[in-house]
Amino acid sequence: MFSVLLELPEYEVVNQEIYSSHNIMYVDKRTDEERCPHCGFLSSLIYDKRTRK
């Protein structure tokens, strides 16, 4: 649904909160594995997690 509108096919919108001044969308990656940006190793472990504004 919103994944298509946001042009982020690798993410799935799992929840959304709509306010008069802003919207909050909670997303999950569709894949369990990702490459490390430093060494390129393919892993399913989470090393860092952050909220973006």
PDB file of N, CA, C, O and CB in Angstrom:
ATOM      1  N   MET A   1       0.829  -1.171   0.000  1.00  0.00           N
ATOM      2  CA  MET A   1       0.000   0.000   0.000  1.00  0.00           C
ATOM      3  C   MET A   1       0.884   1.249   0.000  1.00  0.00           C
ATOM      4  O   MET A   1       1.180   1.773  -1.074  1.00  0.00           O
ATOM      5  CB  MET A   1      -0.949  -0.010   1.206  1.00  0.00           C
ATOM      6  N   PHE A   2       1.315   1.745   1.163  1.00  0.00           N
ATOM      7  CA  PHE A   2       2.157   2.925   1.209  1.00  0.00           C
ATOM      8  C   PHE A   2       3.557   2.638   0.700  1.00  0.00           C
ATOM      9  O   PHE A   2       4.252   3.561   0.276  1.00  0.00           O
ATOM     10  CB  PHE A   2       2.221   3.464   2.613  1.00  0.00           C
ATOM     11  N   SER A   3       3.994   1.380   0.730  1.00  0.00           N
ATOM     12  CA  SER A   3       5.315   1.045   0.214  1.00  0.00           C
ATOM     13  C   SER A   3       5.437   1.452  -1.239  1.00  0.00           C
ATOM     14  O   SER A   3       6.491   1.925  -1.663  1.00  0.00           O
ATOM     15  CB  SER A   3       5.594  -0.448   0.369  1.00  0.00           C
ATOM     16  N   VAL A   4       4.388   1.277  -1.999  1.00  0.00           N
ATOM     17  CA  VAL A   4       4.387   1.659  -3.408  1.00  0.00           C
ATOM     18  C   VAL A   4       4.379   3.181  -3.535  1.00  0.00           C
ATOM     19  O   VAL A   4       5.111   3.737  -4.354  1.00  0.00           O
ATOM     20  CB  VAL A   4       3.167   1.048  -4.141  1.00  0.00           C
ATOM     21  N   LEU A   5       3.561   3.857  -2.733  1.00  0.00           N
ATOM     22  CA  LEU A   5       3.483   5.310  -2.798  1.00  0.00           C
ATOM     23  C   LEU A   5       4.791   5.980  -2.388  1.00  0.00           C
ATOM     24  O   LEU A   5       5.143   7.034  -2.917  1.00  0.00           O
ATOM     25  CB  LEU A   5       2.358   5.804  -1.918  1.00  0.00           C
ATOM     26  N   LEU A   6       5.509   5.373  -1.451  1.00  0.00           N
ATOM     27  CA  LEU A   6       6.779   5.922  -0.995  1.00  0.00           C
ATOM     28  C   LEU A   6       7.937   5.512  -1.899  1.00  0.00           C
ATOM     29  O   LEU A   6       9.061   5.979  -1.717  1.00  0.00           O
ATOM     30  CB  LEU A   6       7.054   5.478   0.427  1.00  0.00           C
ATOM     31  N   GLU A   7       7.672   4.652  -2.861  1.00  0.00           N
ATOM     32  CA  GLU A   7       8.692   4.115  -3.761  1.00  0.00           C
ATOM     33  C   GLU A   7       9.821   3.432  -2.987  1.00  0.00           C
ATOM     34  O   GLU A   7      11.000   3.606  -3.294  1.00  0.00           O
ATOM     35  CB  GLU A   7       9.262   5.232  -4.638  1.00  0.00           C
ATOM     36  N   LEU A   8       9.428   2.648  -1.974  1.00  0.00           N
ATOM     37  CA  LEU A   8      10.363   1.873  -1.164  1.00  0.00           C
ATOM     38  C   LEU A   8       9.906   0.413  -1.166  1.00  0.00           C
ATOM     39  O   LEU A   8       9.390  -0.071  -0.159  1.00  0.00           O
ATOM     40  CB  LEU A   8      10.452   2.437   0.299  1.00  0.00           C
ATOM     41  N   PRO A   9      10.089  -0.291  -2.281  1.00  0.00           N
ATOM     42  CA  PRO A   9       9.569  -1.662  -2.379  1.00  0.00           C
ATOM     43  C   PRO A   9      10.235  -2.640  -1.410  1.00  0.00           C
ATOM     44  O   PRO A   9       9.671  -3.698  -1.130  1.00  0.00           O
ATOM     45  CB  PRO A   9       9.743  -2.167  -3.787  1.00  0.00           C
ATOM     46  N   GLU A  10      11.425  -2.311  -0.891  1.00  0.00           N
ATOM     47  CA  GLU A  10      12.104  -3.227   0.024  1.00  0.00           C
ATOM     48  C   GLU A  10      11.575  -3.123   1.455  1.00  0.00           C
ATOM     49  O   GLU A  10      11.988  -3.891   2.325  1.00  0.00           O
ATOM     50  CB  GLU A  10      13.596  -2.956   0.011  1.00  0.00           C
ATOM     51  N   TYR A  11      10.654  -2.166   1.707  1.00  0.00           N
ATOM     52  CA  TYR A  11      10.067  -1.986   3.025  1.00  0.00           C
ATOM     53  C   TYR A  11       8.566  -2.228   2.987  1.00  0.00           C
ATOM     54  O   TYR A  11       7.909  -1.998   1.972  1.00  0.00           O
ATOM     55  CB  TYR A  11      10.363  -0.587   3.554  1.00  0.00           C
ATOM     56  N   GLU A  12       8.035  -2.697   4.113  1.00  0.00           N
ATOM     57  CA  GLU A  12       6.596  -2.898   4.259  1.00  0.00           C
ATOM     58  C   GLU A  12       6.101  -1.997   5.390  1.00  0.00           C
ATOM     59  O   GLU A  12       6.652  -2.033   6.491  1.00  0.00           O
ATOM     60  CB  GLU A  12       6.256  -4.406   4.545  1.00  0.00           C
ATOM     61  N   VAL A  13       5.081  -1.198   5.137  1.00  0.00           N
ATOM     62  CA  VAL A  13       4.505  -0.347   6.170  1.00  0.00           C
ATOM     63  C   VAL A  13       3.629  -1.230   7.050  1.00  0.00           C
ATOM     64  O   VAL A  13       2.668  -1.834   6.573  1.00  0.00           O
ATOM     65  CB  VAL A  13       3.684   0.844   5.550  1.00  0.00           C
ATOM     66  N   VAL A  14       3.968  -1.303   8.354  1.00  0.00           N
ATOM     67  CA  VAL A  14       3.230  -2.172   9.269  1.00  0.00           C
ATOM     68  C   VAL A  14       2.250  -1.415  10.150  1.00  0.00           C
ATOM     69  O   VAL A  14       1.331  -2.012  10.711  1.00  0.00           O
ATOM     70  CB  VAL A  14       4.190  -2.932  10.136  1.00  0.00           C
ATOM     71  N   ASN A  15       2.434  -0.108  10.276  1.00  0.00           N
ATOM     72  CA  ASN A  15       1.510   0.709  11.054  1.00  0.00           C
ATOM     73  C   ASN A  15       1.694   2.166  10.654  1.00  0.00           C
ATOM     74  O   ASN A  15       2.753   2.566  10.168  1.00  0.00           O
ATOM     75  CB  ASN A  15       1.737   0.518  12.585  1.00  0.00           C
ATOM     76  N   GLN A  16       0.668   2.933  10.862  1.00  0.00           N
ATOM     77  CA  GLN A  16       0.781   4.363  10.589  1.00  0.00           C
ATOM     78  C   GLN A  16      -0.072   5.130  11.587  1.00  0.00           C
ATOM     79  O   GLN A  16      -1.117   4.654  12.030  1.00  0.00           O
ATOM     80  CB  GLN A  16       0.353   4.692   9.132  1.00  0.00           C
ATOM     81  N   GLU A  17       0.389   6.319  11.929  1.00  0.00           N
ATOM     82  CA  GLU A  17      -0.348   7.221  12.808  1.00  0.00           C
ATOM     83  C   GLU A  17      -0.460   8.551  12.072  1.00  0.00           C
ATOM     84  O   GLU A  17       0.544   9.115  11.638  1.00  0.00           O
ATOM     85  CB  GLU A  17       0.362   7.388  14.218  1.00  0.00           C
ATOM     86  N   ILE A  18      -1.675   9.043  11.934  1.00  0.00           N
ATOM     87  CA  ILE A  18      -1.919  10.277  11.188  1.00  0.00           C
ATOM     88  C   ILE A  18      -2.356  11.357  12.172  1.00  0.00           C
ATOM     89  O   ILE A  18      -3.339  11.204  12.898  1.00  0.00           O
ATOM     90  CB  ILE A  18      -2.997  10.065  10.072  1.00  0.00           C
ATOM     91  N   TYR A  19      -1.603  12.446  12.174  1.00  0.00           N
ATOM     92  CA  TYR A  19      -1.893  13.597  13.025  1.00  0.00           C
ATOM     93  C   TYR A  19      -2.124  14.811  12.129  1.00  0.00           C
ATOM     94  O   TYR A  19      -1.832  14.767  10.934  1.00  0.00           O
ATOM     95  CB  TYR A  19      -0.730  13.859  14.042  1.00  0.00           C
ATOM     96  N   SER A  20      -2.640  15.876  12.695  1.00  0.00           N
ATOM     97  CA  SER A  20      -2.911  17.066  11.885  1.00  0.00           C
ATOM     98  C   SER A  20      -1.638  17.724  11.375  1.00  0.00           C
ATOM     99  O   SER A  20      -1.644  18.337  10.307  1.00  0.00           O
ATOM    100  CB  SER A  20      -3.711  18.069  12.688  1.00  0.00           C
ATOM    101  N   SER A  21      -0.539  17.605  12.129  1.00  0.00           N
ATOM    102  CA  SER A  21       0.707  18.263  11.731  1.00  0.00           C
ATOM    103  C   SER A  21       1.727  17.332  11.087  1.00  0.00           C
ATOM    104  O   SER A  21       2.660  17.802  10.436  1.00  0.00           O
ATOM    105  CB  SER A  21       1.326  18.910  12.920  1.00  0.00           C
ATOM    106  N   HIS A  22       1.568  16.014  11.256  1.00  0.00           N
ATOM    107  CA  HIS A  22       2.548  15.073  10.715  1.00  0.00           C
ATOM    108  C   HIS A  22       1.986  13.653  10.676  1.00  0.00           C
ATOM    109  O   HIS A  22       0.942  13.368  11.262  1.00  0.00           O
ATOM    110  CB  HIS A  22       3.835  15.106  11.549  1.00  0.00           C
ATOM    111  N   ASN A  23       2.685  12.787   9.987  1.00  0.00           N
ATOM    112  CA  ASN A  23       2.357  11.361   9.920  1.00  0.00           C
ATOM    113  C   ASN A  23       3.541  10.569  10.414  1.00  0.00           C
ATOM    114  O   ASN A  23       4.689  10.956  10.194  1.00  0.00           O
ATOM    115  CB  ASN A  23       1.972  10.932   8.480  1.00  0.00           C
ATOM    116  N   ILE A  24       3.273   9.458  11.083  1.00  0.00           N
ATOM    117  CA  ILE A  24       4.326   8.543  11.515  1.00  0.00           C
ATOM    118  C   ILE A  24       4.047   7.194  10.858  1.00  0.00           C
ATOM    119  O   ILE A  24       2.941   6.664  10.960  1.00  0.00           O
ATOM    120  CB  ILE A  24       4.385   8.420  13.092  1.00  0.00           C
ATOM    121  N   MET A  25       5.060   6.640  10.182  1.00  0.00           N
ATOM    122  CA  MET A  25       4.934   5.318   9.564  1.00  0.00           C
ATOM    123  C   MET A  25       5.971   4.393  10.160  1.00  0.00           C
ATOM    124  O   MET A  25       7.143   4.746  10.283  1.00  0.00           O
ATOM    125  CB  MET A  25       5.095   5.398   8.025  1.00  0.00           C
ATOM    126  N   TYR A  26       5.530   3.214  10.526  1.00  0.00           N
ATOM    127  CA  TYR A  26       6.420   2.181  11.042  1.00  0.00           C
ATOM    128  C   TYR A  26       6.636   1.178   9.922  1.00  0.00           C
ATOM    129  O   TYR A  26       5.676   0.663   9.349  1.00  0.00           O
ATOM    130  CB  TYR A  26       5.832   1.490  12.332  1.00  0.00           C
ATOM    131  N   VAL A  27       7.891   0.901   9.609  1.00  0.00           N
ATOM    132  CA  VAL A  27       8.204   0.013   8.492  1.00  0.00           C
ATOM    133  C   VAL A  27       9.118  -1.131   8.936  1.00  0.00           C
ATOM    134  O   VAL A  27       9.872  -1.009   9.901  1.00  0.00           O
ATOM    135  CB  VAL A  27       8.861   0.804   7.352  1.00  0.00           C
ATOM    136  N   ASP A  28       9.032  -2.232   8.211  1.00  0.00           N
ATOM    137  CA  ASP A  28       9.918  -3.381   8.378  1.00  0.00           C
ATOM    138  C   ASP A  28      10.558  -3.690   7.041  1.00  0.00           C
ATOM    139  O   ASP A  28       9.944  -3.503   5.991  1.00  0.00           O
ATOM    140  CB  ASP A  28       9.150  -4.619   8.927  1.00  0.00           C
ATOM    141  N   LYS A  29      11.797  -4.165   7.081  1.00  0.00           N
ATOM    142  CA  LYS A  29      12.460  -4.634   5.868  1.00  0.00           C
ATOM    143  C   LYS A  29      11.805  -5.938   5.440  1.00  0.00           C
ATOM    144  O   LYS A  29      11.463  -6.773   6.277  1.00  0.00           O
ATOM    145  CB  LYS A  29      13.996  -4.823   6.094  1.00  0.00           C
ATOM    146  N   ARG A  30      11.635  -6.108   4.153  1.00  0.00           N
ATOM    147  CA  ARG A  30      11.026  -7.345   3.637  1.00  0.00           C
ATOM    148  C   ARG A  30      12.000  -8.529   3.689  1.00  0.00           C
ATOM    149  O   ARG A  30      11.571  -9.681   3.749  1.00  0.00           O
ATOM    150  CB  ARG A  30      10.548  -7.133   2.194  1.00  0.00           C
ATOM    151  N   THR A  31      13.305  -8.248   3.667  1.00  0.00           N
ATOM    152  CA  THR A  31      14.292  -9.314   3.720  1.00  0.00           C
ATOM    153  C   THR A  31      14.902  -9.394   5.110  1.00  0.00           C
ATOM    154  O   THR A  31      14.951  -8.395   5.828  1.00  0.00           O
ATOM    155  CB  THR A  31      15.385  -9.096   2.665  1.00  0.00           C
ATOM    156  N   ASP A  32      15.363 -10.572   5.489  1.00  0.00           N
ATOM    157  CA  ASP A  32      15.974 -10.768   6.793  1.00  0.00           C
ATOM    158  C   ASP A  32      17.479 -10.525   6.767  1.00  0.00           C
ATOM    159  O   ASP A  32      18.082 -10.292   7.814  1.00  0.00           O
ATOM    160  CB  ASP A  32      15.690 -12.164   7.290  1.00  0.00           C
ATOM    161  N   GLU A  33      18.087 -10.574   5.599  1.00  0.00           N
ATOM    162  CA  GLU A  33      19.532 -10.422   5.506  1.00  0.00           C
ATOM    163  C   GLU A  33      19.899  -9.118   4.803  1.00  0.00           C
ATOM    164  O   GLU A  33      19.173  -8.635   3.934  1.00  0.00           O
ATOM    165  CB  GLU A  33      20.146 -11.612   4.769  1.00  0.00           C
ATOM    166  N   GLU A  34      21.024  -8.571   5.192  1.00  0.00           N
ATOM    167  CA  GLU A  34      21.515  -7.331   4.601  1.00  0.00           C
ATOM    168  C   GLU A  34      23.036  -7.370   4.599  1.00  0.00           C
ATOM    169  O   GLU A  34      23.649  -8.029   5.439  1.00  0.00           O
ATOM    170  CB  GLU A  34      20.987  -6.082   5.378  1.00  0.00           C
ATOM    171  N   ARG A  35      23.633  -6.671   3.665  1.00  0.00           N
ATOM    172  CA  ARG A  35      25.091  -6.603   3.590  1.00  0.00           C
ATOM    173  C   ARG A  35      25.626  -5.509   4.502  1.00  0.00           C
ATOM    174  O   ARG A  35      25.035  -4.435   4.609  1.00  0.00           O
ATOM    175  CB  ARG A  35      25.546  -6.359   2.146  1.00  0.00           C
ATOM    176  N   CYS A  36      26.746  -5.787   5.155  1.00  0.00           N
ATOM    177  CA  CYS A  36      27.427  -4.805   5.974  1.00  0.00           C
ATOM    178  C   CYS A  36      28.005  -3.735   5.046  1.00  0.00           C
ATOM    179  O   CYS A  36      28.683  -4.068   4.074  1.00  0.00           O
ATOM    180  CB  CYS A  36      28.543  -5.470   6.847  1.00  0.00           C
ATOM    181  N   PRO A  37      27.748  -2.448   5.332  1.00  0.00           N
ATOM    182  CA  PRO A  37      28.274  -1.402   4.460  1.00  0.00           C
ATOM    183  C   PRO A  37      29.794  -1.262   4.522  1.00  0.00           C
ATOM    184  O   PRO A  37      30.396  -0.649   3.640  1.00  0.00           O
ATOM    185  CB  PRO A  37      27.642  -0.092   4.813  1.00  0.00           C
ATOM    186  N   HIS A  38      30.414  -1.820   5.550  1.00  0.00           N
ATOM    187  CA  HIS A  38      31.859  -1.694   5.705  1.00  0.00           C
ATOM    188  C   HIS A  38      32.625  -2.852   5.067  1.00  0.00           C
ATOM    189  O   HIS A  38      33.584  -2.633   4.326  1.00  0.00           O
ATOM    190  CB  HIS A  38      32.209  -1.603   7.171  1.00  0.00           C
ATOM    191  N   CYS A  39      32.197  -4.093   5.357  1.00  0.00           N
ATOM    192  CA  CYS A  39      32.956  -5.247   4.853  1.00  0.00           C
ATOM    193  C   CYS A  39      32.222  -6.031   3.769  1.00  0.00           C
ATOM    194  O   CYS A  39      32.840  -6.838   3.074  1.00  0.00           O
ATOM    195  CB  CYS A  39      33.286  -6.174   5.994  1.00  0.00           C
ATOM    196  N   GLY A  40      30.890  -5.807   3.605  1.00  0.00           N
ATOM    197  CA  GLY A  40      30.136  -6.512   2.583  1.00  0.00           C
ATOM    198  C   GLY A  40      29.629  -7.875   3.003  1.00  0.00           C
ATOM    199  O   GLY A  40      29.021  -8.572   2.190  1.00  0.00           O
ATOM    200  N   PHE A  41      29.860  -8.286   4.261  1.00  0.00           N
ATOM    201  CA  PHE A  41      29.416  -9.582   4.763  1.00  0.00           C
ATOM    202  C   PHE A  41      27.894  -9.618   4.841  1.00  0.00           C
ATOM    203  O   PHE A  41      27.272  -8.667   5.317  1.00  0.00           O
ATOM    204  CB  PHE A  41      30.036  -9.875   6.146  1.00  0.00           C
ATOM    205  N   LEU A  42      27.292 -10.716   4.374  1.00  0.00           N
ATOM    206  CA  LEU A  42      25.848 -10.894   4.401  1.00  0.00           C
ATOM    207  C   LEU A  42      25.453 -11.473   5.756  1.00  0.00           C
ATOM    208  O   LEU A  42      25.950 -12.530   6.146  1.00  0.00           O
ATOM    209  CB  LEU A  42      25.372 -11.816   3.236  1.00  0.00           C
ATOM    210  N   SER A  43      24.565 -10.791   6.476  1.00  0.00           N
ATOM    211  CA  SER A  43      24.210 -11.225   7.823  1.00  0.00           C
ATOM    212  C   SER A  43      22.746 -10.924   8.109  1.00  0.00           C
ATOM    213  O   SER A  43      22.162 -10.013   7.520  1.00  0.00           O
ATOM    214  CB  SER A  43      25.109 -10.543   8.867  1.00  0.00           C
ATOM    215  N   SER A  44      22.156 -11.700   9.021  1.00  0.00           N
ATOM    216  CA  SER A  44      20.794 -11.438   9.467  1.00  0.00           C
ATOM    217  C   SER A  44      20.788 -10.849  10.875  1.00  0.00           C
ATOM    218  O   SER A  44      19.715 -10.627  11.436  1.00  0.00           O
ATOM    219  CB  SER A  44      19.962 -12.723   9.426  1.00  0.00           C
ATOM    220  N   LEU A  45      21.959 -10.591  11.459  1.00  0.00           N
ATOM    221  CA  LEU A  45      22.051 -10.000  12.779  1.00  0.00           C
ATOM    222  C   LEU A  45      21.922  -8.489  12.706  1.00  0.00           C
ATOM    223  O   LEU A  45      22.364  -7.871  11.737  1.00  0.00           O
ATOM    224  CB  LEU A  45      23.360 -10.386  13.443  1.00  0.00           C
ATOM    225  N   ILE A  46      21.318  -7.889  13.725  1.00  0.00           N
ATOM    226  CA  ILE A  46      21.154  -6.441  13.780  1.00  0.00           C
ATOM    227  C   ILE A  46      22.270  -5.868  14.647  1.00  0.00           C
ATOM    228  O   ILE A  46      22.406  -6.234  15.815  1.00  0.00           O
ATOM    229  CB  ILE A  46      19.745  -6.047  14.338  1.00  0.00           C
ATOM    230  N   TYR A  47      23.056  -4.981  14.080  1.00  0.00           N
ATOM    231  CA  TYR A  47      24.149  -4.355  14.806  1.00  0.00           C
ATOM    232  C   TYR A  47      23.779  -2.959  15.302  1.00  0.00           C
ATOM    233  O   TYR A  47      24.320  -2.495  16.307  1.00  0.00           O
ATOM    234  CB  TYR A  47      25.380  -4.282  13.925  1.00  0.00           C
ATOM    235  N   ASP A  48      22.873  -2.294  14.615  1.00  0.00           N
ATOM    236  CA  ASP A  48      22.510  -0.933  14.970  1.00  0.00           C
ATOM    237  C   ASP A  48      21.060  -0.692  14.606  1.00  0.00           C
ATOM    238  O   ASP A  48      20.570  -1.220  13.608  1.00  0.00           O
ATOM    239  CB  ASP A  48      23.425   0.086  14.269  1.00  0.00           C
ATOM    240  N   LYS A  49      20.382   0.091  15.396  1.00  0.00           N
ATOM    241  CA  LYS A  49      18.981   0.372  15.158  1.00  0.00           C
ATOM    242  C   LYS A  49      18.725   1.820  15.585  1.00  0.00           C
ATOM    243  O   LYS A  49      19.154   2.230  16.664  1.00  0.00           O
ATOM    244  CB  LYS A  49      18.053  -0.634  15.933  1.00  0.00           C
ATOM    245  N   ARG A  50      18.035   2.594  14.752  1.00  0.00           N
ATOM    246  CA  ARG A  50      17.790   3.991  15.101  1.00  0.00           C
ATOM    247  C   ARG A  50      16.477   4.475  14.513  1.00  0.00           C
ATOM    248  O   ARG A  50      15.959   3.915  13.547  1.00  0.00           O
ATOM    249  CB  ARG A  50      18.937   4.873  14.618  1.00  0.00           C
ATOM    250  N   THR A  51      15.956   5.525  15.118  1.00  0.00           N
ATOM    251  CA  THR A  51      14.739   6.175  14.642  1.00  0.00           C
ATOM    252  C   THR A  51      15.144   7.353  13.784  1.00  0.00           C
ATOM    253  O   THR A  51      16.025   8.126  14.159  1.00  0.00           O
ATOM    254  CB  THR A  51      13.828   6.628  15.824  1.00  0.00           C
ATOM    255  N   ARG A  52      14.511   7.492  12.644  1.00  0.00           N
ATOM    256  CA  ARG A  52      14.811   8.617  11.747  1.00  0.00           C
ATOM    257  C   ARG A  52      13.646   9.568  11.726  1.00  0.00           C
ATOM    258  O   ARG A  52      12.485   9.166  11.809  1.00  0.00           O
ATOM    259  CB  ARG A  52      15.127   8.129  10.319  1.00  0.00           C
ATOM    260  N   LYS A  53      13.976  10.852  11.612  1.00  0.00           N
ATOM    261  CA  LYS A  53      12.924  11.883  11.583  1.00  0.00           C
ATOM    262  C   LYS A  53      12.912  12.567  10.257  1.00  0.00           C
ATOM    263  O   LYS A  53      12.100  13.465  10.032  1.00  0.00           O
ATOM    264  CB  LYS A  53      13.118  12.913  12.696  1.00  0.00           C
TER     265      LYS A  53
END
